[in-house]
Amino acid sequence: MAAAGVVVFYGFSYRSYWQEVAGVDLLPESDGVYTGYNDSTLFVITRHPVDRGVTNDYFQQVGRLIRGALTNQP
């Protein structure tokens, strides 16, 4: 079953809290993105939009990662 929704958390400072909220392990992917799944939701931690050096391209890559994760999930 594919995830029905996506939750995006911004910033790594609160990663332990994000993992507690998600209730699943959030594991590192490429480009400093963490992901985890439960039965119906994909959880993603990304860099915060106001972090120094974050570009539009970064978030376009995150969008492609999310699309790929949702498309490839059993």
Steps between C-alpha positions, in 0.01 A plus 500: 500500500643838402515786745190717490671810634831673556620694803803725449698616802738792449837506673720239662527669840184328617560166330442301821167679549399447137572129542287492816213675319528263201521191719734332249874494436605787276804382308746700290456513124717682249558876526438524873136396489351256750194287426278249673164332437208374699196326352367808326750785526844590370694719746786715370750725678668760280725795555317810616410735213690789661821299558800661340571348161159337447391541138186444300682209337534333841123504550441386142723201579302438820179507294642242259608282794147518646341420163734206454437371852123516452517342155730214602343409831323161494 
